[in-house]
Amino acid sequence: MKIAIPVNEKNQKTDVCLSFGRSPYFLIYDTETDESLFLDNTAASSTGGAGIKAAQFIIDSQVDALLLLSCGQNANQVLKKANIKMYEAINATAPDNIKAFKDGELPLLNNIHPGYHRHGGN
């Protein structure tokens, strides 16, 4: 299973980013091989619709699950249509979240917000 986590830095000890659509990177982790890969979030610098663009990026990356702190309504709808399960991350490092996910300790995400609509800002 491939999981994605929005992260702040390209290193194994990075924290989960508070923003999904504007996170600088995504950590893609394969639970079967224990391999991880960092991808630049091309949607982060969008002037609008970053959440939807990031959601499509996750879909295109063939991810099965997403670990995140919150999600906007529009991105949530796109991800749900693609059957990507979203789990509520803990406010900790990516490795802590991977372990919690593997241990079945992360609930499904309920923190869906209307979206920030900050058009180009972080």
DOLODO-739761 format. One line per 2 residues: number of its first residue (from 0); their letters; for each residue x, z negated, y negated of N, C-alpha, C. Coordinates in nm, 4 decimals. Each point is the difference from the previous one (the first is absolute). Layout:
<atoms>
NUM	A	X,Z,Y,X,Z,Y,X,Z,Y ~ ...
</atoms>
This chain:
<atoms>
0	MK	0.0837,0.0000,0.1176,-0.0837,0.0000,-0.1176,0.0882,0.0000,-0.1240 ~ -0.0354,0.0815,-0.0976,0.0731,0.0038,-0.1259,-0.0781,-0.0773,-0.1051
2	IA	0.0707,-0.0914,-0.0676,-0.0620,-0.0739,-0.1088,0.0760,0.0294,-0.1292 ~ -0.0703,-0.0104,-0.1120,0.0608,0.0204,-0.1313,-0.0199,-0.1250,-0.0840
4	IP	0.0994,-0.0272,-0.0833,-0.0059,-0.1138,-0.0911,0.0509,0.0473,-0.1360 ~ -0.0788,-0.0193,-0.1070,0.0530,0.0308,-0.1329,0.1046,-0.1051,-0.0365
6	VN	0.1194,0.0452,-0.0374,0.1099,-0.0939,-0.0261,0.0677,0.0299,-0.1339 ~ 0.0730,-0.1013,-0.0483,0.0660,0.0087,-0.1295,0.1376,0.0641,0.0048
8	EK	0.0700,-0.0120,0.1135,0.1369,0.0488,0.0103,0.0228,0.0666,0.1347 ~ 0.1061,0.0777,0.0087,0.0383,0.0658,0.1257,0.0996,-0.0872,0.0752
10	NQ	-0.0437,-0.1172,0.0435,0.0847,-0.0839,0.0844,-0.0877,-0.0828,0.0921 ~ 0.0569,-0.0479,0.1078,-0.0771,-0.0669,0.1046,-0.0589,-0.1339,-0.0430
12	KT	0.0509,-0.0606,-0.1040,-0.0498,-0.1306,-0.0449,-0.0952,0.0101,-0.1185 ~ -0.0429,0.1185,-0.0335,-0.0842,0.0213,-0.1168,-0.1360,-0.0683,0.0131
14	DV	-0.0566,-0.0326,-0.1146,-0.1342,-0.0580,-0.0052,-0.1047,0.1100,0.0025 ~ -0.1213,-0.0381,0.0388,-0.1135,0.0909,-0.0077,-0.0346,0.0173,-0.1481
16	CL	-0.0220,0.1230,-0.0411,-0.0344,0.0292,-0.1388,-0.1457,-0.0382,-0.0262 ~ -0.0260,-0.0551,-0.1167,-0.1366,-0.0379,-0.0367,-0.0912,0.1212,-0.0140
18	SF	0.0562,0.1126,-0.0400,-0.0782,0.1216,-0.0207,0.0167,0.0946,0.1182 ~ -0.1083,0.0578,0.0451,0.0077,0.1002,0.1067,0.0372,0.1360,-0.0595
20	GR	-0.0823,0.0515,-0.0881,0.0203,0.1342,-0.0535,0.1261,0.0170,-0.0808 ~ 0.0447,-0.1049,-0.0654,0.1176,0.0090,-0.0865,0.1224,-0.0692,0.0594
22	SP	-0.0054,-0.0340,0.1285,0.1193,-0.0587,0.0618,0.1108,0.1052,-0.0003 ~ 0.1231,-0.0411,-0.0225,0.1076,0.0993,-0.0058,0.0287,0.0661,0.1349
24	YF	-0.0195,-0.0767,0.1075,0.0348,0.0498,0.1339,-0.1024,-0.0458,0.1032 ~ 0.0017,0.0674,0.1126,-0.0741,-0.0441,0.1178,0.0992,-0.0181,0.1140
26	LI	-0.0114,-0.1124,0.0661,0.0759,-0.0233,0.1219,-0.0891,0.0452,0.1146 ~ 0.0471,0.0939,0.0786,-0.0725,0.0464,0.1185,0.0707,-0.0614,0.1205
28	YD	-0.0743,-0.0743,0.0788,0.0582,-0.0717,0.1134,-0.0721,0.0405,0.1280 ~ 0.0759,0.0328,0.1030,-0.0541,0.0382,0.1301,0.0087,-0.1209,0.0928
30	TE	-0.1149,-0.0528,0.0401,-0.0027,-0.1208,0.0830,0.0518,0.0247,0.1409 ~ 0.0019,0.1232,0.0442,0.0460,0.0309,0.1360,0.1522,0.0129,0.0077
32	TD	0.0608,0.0539,-0.1051,0.1454,0.0224,0.0018,0.0772,-0.0989,-0.0876 ~ -0.0712,-0.0792,-0.0805,0.0599,-0.0922,-0.0979,0.0831,0.0730,-0.1056
34	ES	-0.0276,0.1277,-0.0199,0.0703,0.0765,-0.1025,-0.0767,-0.0071,-0.1307 ~ 0.0744,-0.0048,-0.1093,-0.0640,-0.0004,-0.1308,0.0632,0.1060,-0.0885
36	LF	-0.0785,0.0431,-0.0966,0.0380,0.1085,-0.0885,-0.0624,-0.0285,-0.1358 ~ 0.0750,0.0218,-0.1054,-0.0523,-0.0175,-0.1358,-0.0290,0.1369,-0.0590
38	LD	-0.1181,0.0130,-0.0580,-0.0390,0.1240,-0.0654,-0.0313,-0.0274,-0.1461 ~ 0.0447,0.0878,-0.0881,-0.0361,-0.0114,-0.1411,-0.1488,0.0286,-0.0149
40	NT	-0.0685,-0.0818,-0.0770,-0.1418,0.0228,-0.0272,-0.0101,0.1016,-0.1137 ~ -0.0281,0.1226,0.0346,-0.0077,0.1069,-0.0995,-0.1179,-0.0176,-0.0950
42	AA	-0.0965,-0.0844,0.0350,-0.1165,-0.0234,-0.0843,0.0270,-0.1027,-0.1096 ~ 0.1072,-0.0757,0.0108,0.0260,-0.1118,-0.0911,0.0053,0.0423,-0.1466
44	SS	0.0492,0.1183,-0.0285,0.0132,0.0445,-0.1390,-0.1160,0.0876,-0.0464 ~ -0.1054,0.0088,0.0785,-0.1157,0.0821,-0.0375,-0.0651,-0.0534,-0.1269
46	TG	-0.0510,0.0909,-0.0807,-0.0689,-0.0432,-0.1217,-0.1404,-0.0511,0.0301 ~ -0.0505,0.0277,0.1152,-0.1318,-0.0489,0.0418,-0.0203,0.0265,0.1480
48	GA	-0.0862,-0.0765,0.0622,-0.0311,0.0209,0.1409,0.1113,-0.0391,0.0951 ~ 0.0854,-0.0934,-0.0407,0.1141,-0.0385,0.0839,-0.0445,-0.0556,0.1346
50	GI	-0.1070,-0.0775,0.0013,-0.0478,-0.0587,0.1253,-0.0444,0.1056,0.0994 ~ -0.0741,0.0978,-0.0479,-0.0480,0.1081,0.0869,0.1182,0.0829,0.0504
52	KA	0.0945,0.0295,-0.0875,0.1178,0.0781,0.0390,0.0857,-0.0776,0.1003 ~ 0.0142,-0.1299,-0.0219,0.0767,-0.0827,0.0938,-0.0716,-0.0065,0.1350
54	AQ	-0.1319,-0.0090,-0.0022,-0.0777,-0.0020,0.1246,0.0215,0.1293,0.0778 ~ -0.0012,0.1134,-0.0689,0.0232,0.1276,0.0673,0.1420,0.0074,0.0545
56	FI	0.0953,-0.0565,-0.0717,0.1388,-0.0049,0.0455,0.0092,-0.0803,0.1299 ~ -0.0717,-0.1111,0.0077,-0.0020,-0.0835,0.1205,-0.0627,0.0784,0.1156
58	ID	-0.1083,0.0694,-0.0273,-0.0656,0.0814,0.1039,0.0957,0.1083,0.0496 ~ 0.0662,0.0684,-0.0924,0.0937,0.1066,0.0361,0.1195,-0.0531,0.0797
60	SQ	0.0306,-0.1282,-0.0164,0.1109,-0.0627,0.0724,-0.0414,-0.0459,0.1394 ~ -0.1240,0.0286,0.0363,-0.0551,-0.0305,0.1333,0.0111,-0.1478,0.0359
62	VD	-0.0392,-0.0834,-0.0944,0.0015,-0.1448,0.0167,-0.1315,-0.0442,0.0635 ~ 0.0069,-0.1019,0.0862,-0.1187,-0.0540,0.0658,-0.0581,-0.1204,-0.0731
64	AL	0.0867,-0.0777,-0.0660,-0.0436,-0.1220,-0.0677,0.0811,-0.0200,-0.1269 ~ -0.0606,-0.0701,-0.0931,0.0608,-0.0260,-0.1294,-0.0088,-0.1493,-0.0272
66	LL	0.1124,-0.0609,-0.0377,0.0047,-0.1418,-0.0348,0.0181,-0.0077,-0.1505 ~ -0.0984,-0.0546,-0.0711,0.0073,-0.0034,-0.1453,-0.0745,-0.1203,-0.0552
68	LS	0.0279,-0.0321,-0.1260,-0.0596,-0.1171,-0.0622,-0.1379,0.0292,-0.0571 ~ -0.0206,0.1207,-0.0506,-0.1302,0.0406,-0.0532,-0.0049,0.1519,-0.0046
70	CG	-0.1201,0.0508,-0.0227,-0.0179,0.1451,-0.0014,-0.1141,0.0350,-0.0943 ~ 0.0147,0.1087,-0.0726,-0.1066,0.0486,-0.0869,-0.1097,0.0674,0.0813
72	QN	-0.1195,0.0050,-0.0579,-0.1168,0.0565,0.0695,0.0210,0.1446,0.0430 ~ 0.0553,0.0832,-0.0865,0.0159,0.1418,0.0328,0.0992,0.0202,0.1143
74	AN	0.1140,-0.0684,-0.0064,0.0980,0.0098,0.1082,-0.0587,-0.0551,0.1294 ~ -0.0743,-0.1089,-0.0107,-0.0644,-0.0602,0.1168,-0.0914,0.1009,0.0698
76	QV	-0.0776,0.0725,-0.0765,-0.0917,0.0985,0.0579,0.0764,0.1100,0.0728 ~ 0.1073,0.0485,-0.0598,0.0813,0.1054,0.0619,0.0619,-0.0500,0.1305
78	LK	0.0554,-0.1203,-0.0026,0.0646,-0.0569,0.1190,-0.1009,-0.0272,0.1109 ~ -0.1179,-0.0487,-0.0361,-0.1031,-0.0268,0.1009,-0.0455,0.1296,0.0678
80	KA	-0.0159,0.1058,-0.0771,-0.0403,0.1292,0.0570,0.1035,0.0521,0.0990 ~ 0.1251,-0.0363,-0.0207,0.1080,0.0421,0.0894,0.0206,-0.0993,0.1153
82	NI	-0.0860,-0.1012,0.0071,0.0062,-0.1022,0.1054,0.1316,-0.0774,0.0022 ~ 0.0565,-0.0215,-0.1176,0.1198,-0.0828,-0.0104,-0.0446,-0.1434,-0.0236
84	KM	0.0380,-0.0873,0.0890,-0.0374,-0.1410,-0.0129,0.0882,-0.0655,-0.1051 ~ -0.0633,-0.0815,-0.0844,0.0719,-0.0703,-0.1055,-0.0047,-0.1495,0.0277
86	YE	0.1176,-0.0607,-0.0017,0.0129,-0.1429,0.0258,0.0527,-0.0693,-0.1245 ~ -0.0470,-0.1221,-0.0222,0.0417,-0.0772,-0.1161,0.1378,-0.0595,0.0236
88	AI	0.0956,0.0487,-0.0745,0.1377,-0.0475,0.0108,0.0112,-0.1404,-0.0586 ~ 0.1017,-0.0713,0.0448,0.0325,-0.1281,-0.0616,0.0998,0.0275,-0.1114
90	NA	-0.0001,-0.0814,-0.1023,0.0894,0.0207,-0.1133,0.1391,-0.0476,0.0400 ~ 0.0699,0.0834,0.0742,0.1314,-0.0328,0.0552,0.0761,0.1306,0.0218
92	TA	0.1068,-0.0067,0.0765,0.0813,0.1191,0.0243,-0.0680,0.0940,0.0992 ~ 0.0458,0.1231,0.0001,-0.0511,0.0977,0.0958,0.0218,-0.0462,0.1443
94	PD	0.1202,-0.0517,0.0372,0.0185,-0.0468,0.1377,-0.0955,-0.1134,0.0385 ~ -0.0292,-0.0900,-0.0948,-0.0960,-0.1076,0.0271,-0.1381,0.0578,0.0306
96	NI	-0.0370,0.1043,-0.0726,-0.1297,0.0644,0.0217,-0.0036,0.0763,0.1315 ~ 0.1088,0.0638,0.0355,0.0061,0.0708,0.1283,-0.0174,-0.0989,0.1151
98	KA	0.0692,-0.1124,-0.0097,-0.0127,-0.1026,0.1042,-0.1434,-0.0534,0.0064 ~ -0.0583,-0.0295,-0.1157,-0.1374,-0.0507,-0.0037,-0.0977,0.1024,0.0588
100	FK	0.0237,0.1278,-0.0287,-0.0855,0.1052,0.0551,0.0125,0.0051,0.1519 ~ 0.1232,-0.0010,0.0476,0.0227,0.0050,0.1451,-0.0610,-0.1213,0.0707
102	DG	0.0006,-0.1144,-0.0682,-0.0550,-0.1230,0.0572,-0.1514,-0.0099,-0.0164 ~ -0.0620,0.1021,-0.0617,-0.1448,0.0014,-0.0183,-0.0496,-0.0985,-0.1035
104	EL	0.0849,-0.0327,-0.0977,-0.0347,-0.1019,-0.0988,-0.0541,0.0557,-0.1319 ~ -0.0035,0.1311,-0.0155,-0.0485,0.0574,-0.1251,-0.1455,0.0436,0.0142
106	PL	-0.0880,-0.0485,-0.0889,-0.1404,0.0423,0.0043,-0.0159,0.1388,-0.0615 ~ -0.1122,0.0624,0.0266,-0.0315,0.1261,-0.0666,-0.0116,-0.0252,-0.1496
108	LN	0.0378,0.0965,-0.0799,0.0017,-0.0137,-0.1449,-0.1416,-0.0060,-0.0567 ~ -0.0243,-0.0999,-0.0828,-0.1273,-0.0123,-0.0721,0.0188,0.0128,-0.1501
110	NI	0.1240,-0.0009,-0.0467,0.0293,0.0019,-0.1428,-0.0011,0.1435,-0.0525 ~ -0.1214,0.0513,-0.0236,-0.0186,0.1353,-0.0527,-0.0441,-0.0141,-0.1455
112	HP	0.0734,0.0584,-0.0911,-0.0320,-0.0123,-0.1426,-0.0440,0.1351,-0.0564 ~ -0.0610,0.0000,-0.1173,-0.0491,0.1246,-0.0588,0.1078,0.1000,-0.0365
114	GY	0.1232,-0.0413,-0.0094,0.1082,0.0885,-0.0424,0.0440,-0.0387,-0.1389 ~ 0.1241,0.0305,-0.0317,0.0546,-0.0437,-0.1287,-0.0147,0.1050,-0.1084
116	HR	0.0036,0.1244,0.0362,-0.0166,0.1097,-0.0950,0.0910,-0.0156,-0.1203 ~ 0.1270,-0.0288,0.0273,0.0955,-0.0214,-0.1085,0.0710,0.1291,-0.0383
118	HG	-0.0267,0.1071,0.0680,0.0518,0.1331,-0.0313,0.1450,0.0009,-0.0471 ~ 0.0888,-0.0063,0.0972,0.1414,0.0166,-0.0301,0.0764,-0.1285,-0.0177
120	GN	-0.0640,-0.1130,-0.0065,0.0707,-0.1268,-0.0159,0.0100,-0.0733,0.1303 ~ 0.0864,-0.0993,0.0040,0.0123,-0.0839,0.1191,-0.0702,-0.1301,-0.0195
</atoms>
